Amino acid sequence: MQEISSSYGVSAIAVTLSWVRSQGSNVVPIPGPRNTKHLVDLLDAANLEFQAAEILMIDEIAKNFFVGQ
């Protein structure tokens, strides 16, 4: 994840939120920013567009965090 976030110059949180958004039009992340940094992450996430290979890479990373699969 760090490699992707570094290549875009954004935080891992922004990458994660953008990835969630890329999962389909029926998936909507609803984050709650607690401070200005979190708000910046949300704005960064809204502007990210991933290549298909990057989405697959994030999918593999995310599989390690899902419970009950």
C-alpha positions in Angstrom: 0.0 0.0 0.0 2.9 2.3 0.8 4.3 1.9 -2.7 1.0 3.0 -4.3 0.4 5.9 -1.9 3.9 7.1 -2.3 3.7 7.0 -6.1 0.5 9.2 -6.0 1.9 11.4 -3.2 -1.1 10.7 -0.9 -1.7 8.8 2.3 -2.6 5.2 2.6 -6.0 6.3 3.9 -6.7 8.2 0.7 -5.7 5.1 -1.4 -8.0 2.9 0.7 -10.9 5.3 0.4 -10.4 5.6 -3.3 -10.2 1.8 -3.7 -13.5 1.4 -1.8 -15.1 3.9 -4.2 -13.8 1.9 -7.1 -15.6 -1.3 -6.0 -18.8 -0.2 -7.8 -21.5 2.4 -8.0 -23.4 0.6 -5.2 -20.5 1.0 -2.8 -20.1 4.3 -1.1 -17.5 5.0 1.6 -18.9 7.2 4.4 -15.9 8.5 6.3 -16.1 11.0 9.1 -13.2 13.4 9.2 -12.1 14.3 12.7 -9.6 16.9 11.7 -8.2 18.8 8.8 -5.7 16.1 7.9 -8.5 13.6 7.5 -10.4 16.0 5.3 -7.3 16.4 3.1 -7.2 12.6 2.8 -10.9 12.6 1.7 -10.2 15.2 -0.9 -7.2 13.3 -2.2 -9.2 10.1 -2.4 -11.9 11.8 -4.5 -9.3 12.7 -7.1 -7.5 9.4 -7.4 -7.9 7.1 -10.4 -6.2 3.8 -10.3 -4.9 1.6 -13.1 -6.3 -2.0 -13.2 -3.1 -3.5 -12.0 -3.1 -1.2 -8.9 -6.7 -2.2 -8.1 -5.7 -5.8 -8.2 -2.7 -5.2 -6.0 -4.9 -3.4 -3.4 -7.5 -6.2 -3.7 -4.8 -8.7 -2.7 -3.8 -6.5 0.3 -7.4 -6.1 1.4 -8.0 -9.8 1.4 -5.8 -10.0 4.5 -8.1 -7.7 6.4 -11.6 -9.1 5.7 -13.1 -11.1 8.5 -15.3 -14.2 7.9 -14.1 -15.1 4.5 
